[in-house]
Amino acid sequence: MEEIGVKIGVNREIGVNIYLKGQKMESEHEIQVSIHQWVIRNRGKYPELWNFYAVPNGGLRNIGVARKLKLEGVQKGVLDMAVDYPTKTQKNGLKIELKKKGGVTTKEQKEWIQRLLNANFEAVVIRSLEEFIKLIEKSYG
């Protein structure tokens, strides 16, 4: 059998991690947790971050819960995070979709991004804590 340099690791709290050639690829969950921790630590510098929140729109649910949520208004494609505070670039706020490296936005996410852009929001896809920090510095620094 030929070795291709892929190793799978399982962590009960965060699910499956994939390692390529000895390097761990961060899951979206891990990236989002690091973003939230950064937000909490930096609200003094950026008070706008008191209006930061995550949208619990993803994840596996049983069919009963999924039906209930759909009736309540949950929609496919809603972006992962938001800062509901006007930016210094005159946008109404930030809407952020998080994708790990190699992740692809869905048709519904692209449609949401376009509607948000049309409504004068900054709507972006980011892939790391570093990209999030740059976005916050640009928008509120």
URQUIBEL-V496164 format. One record per residue. N is the residue number from 1. RES is the residue in one small letter. PHI is phi in whole degrees, 0 to 359 (999 if undefined). PSI is psi as a letter, one per 40 degrees, with the letter a starting at -180 (999 if undefined). D_CENTER is the distance of its C-alpha to the mean C-alpha in Angstrom with 1 decimal. Layout:
# URQUIBEL-V496164
n->(N	N)
res->(RES	RES)
phi->(PHI	PHI)
psi->(PSI	PSI)
d_center->(D_CENTER	D_CENTER)
This chain:
# URQUIBEL-V496164
n->(1	2	3	4	5	6	7	8	9	10	11	12	13	14	15	16	17	18	19	20	21	22	23	24	25	26	27	28	29	30	31	32	33	34	35	36	37	38	39	40	41	42	43	44	45	46	47	48	49	50	51	52	53	54	55	56	57	58	59	60	61	62	63	64	65	66	67	68	69	70	71	72	73	74	75	76	77	78	79	80	81	82	83	84	85	86	87	88	89	90	91	92	93	94	95	96	97	98	99	100	101	102	103	104	105	106	107	108	109	110	111	112	113	114	115	116	117	118	119	120	121	122	123	124	125	126	127	128	129	130	131	132	133	134	135	136	137	138	139	140	141)
res->(m	e	e	i	g	v	k	i	g	v	n	r	e	i	g	v	n	i	y	l	k	g	q	k	m	e	s	e	h	e	i	q	v	s	i	h	q	w	v	i	r	n	r	g	k	y	p	e	l	w	n	f	y	a	v	p	n	g	g	l	r	n	i	g	v	a	r	k	l	k	l	e	g	v	q	k	g	v	l	d	m	a	v	d	y	p	t	k	t	q	k	n	g	l	k	i	e	l	k	k	k	g	g	v	t	t	k	e	q	k	e	w	i	q	r	l	l	n	a	n	f	e	a	v	v	i	r	s	l	e	e	f	i	k	l	i	e	k	s	y	g)
phi->(999	273	275	250	80	246	229	254	239	242	235	300	277	241	90	265	249	247	245	247	48	82	252	281	267	292	281	300	301	298	295	294	297	294	296	298	298	296	302	301	287	245	291	293	285	235	299	300	288	295	261	277	205	252	257	278	266	262	98	273	222	287	300	296	294	300	298	300	296	297	297	280	112	298	232	294	89	300	290	289	219	210	233	272	204	302	268	289	267	68	268	289	160	248	233	231	257	256	229	287	306	88	289	237	287	277	304	295	294	298	294	299	302	296	297	294	300	296	266	67	260	277	238	223	250	237	232	197	300	300	294	297	300	300	296	294	299	293	274	229	279)
psi->(h	h	h	e	f	h	h	h	i	h	h	d	d	e	a	h	i	h	h	h	f	e	h	h	h	i	i	d	d	d	d	d	d	d	d	d	d	d	d	d	e	e	d	d	d	g	e	d	e	e	e	i	i	i	h	g	e	a	i	h	i	i	d	d	d	d	d	d	d	d	d	e	e	h	i	i	e	h	i	d	i	i	h	g	h	i	i	e	e	f	i	e	a	h	h	h	h	h	h	i	h	e	i	h	i	i	d	d	d	d	d	d	d	d	d	d	d	d	e	f	i	h	h	i	h	i	e	i	d	d	d	d	d	d	d	d	d	d	d	e	999)
d_center->(37.5	35.6	32.8	29.8	27.9	25.2	25.0	23.0	22.4	21.7	20.4	20.9	18.1	15.2	16.8	17.8	17.5	18.9	21.1	22.5	25.8	25.2	21.8	18.9	15.7	12.7	10.8	7.1	8.4	10.3	8.0	6.0	9.7	10.9	8.8	10.2	13.5	13.7	13.2	15.9	18.2	17.9	18.6	22.2	21.6	19.1	20.1	17.8	15.1	17.0	15.4	11.8	10.3	7.7	8.7	10.2	10.6	10.5	13.0	16.6	19.1	22.8	24.3	25.7	22.5	20.7	23.7	23.7	20.1	20.8	23.9	22.0	19.9	16.7	15.8	14.3	11.6	10.3	6.9	4.2	5.5	8.9	11.9	14.9	17.4	19.2	18.6	21.6	21.3	22.3	19.1	18.6	15.2	11.6	9.1	5.8	4.3	2.9	6.4	8.9	12.2	14.0	11.3	12.3	11.1	13.4	16.2	14.9	11.5	13.9	16.2	13.8	12.9	16.7	17.7	15.5	17.0	20.4	19.9	19.5	15.9	14.0	11.3	9.6	7.8	7.2	8.1	9.1	10.0	12.8	11.2	9.4	13.0	14.7	12.8	13.9	17.3	17.8	16.9	18.6	20.7)
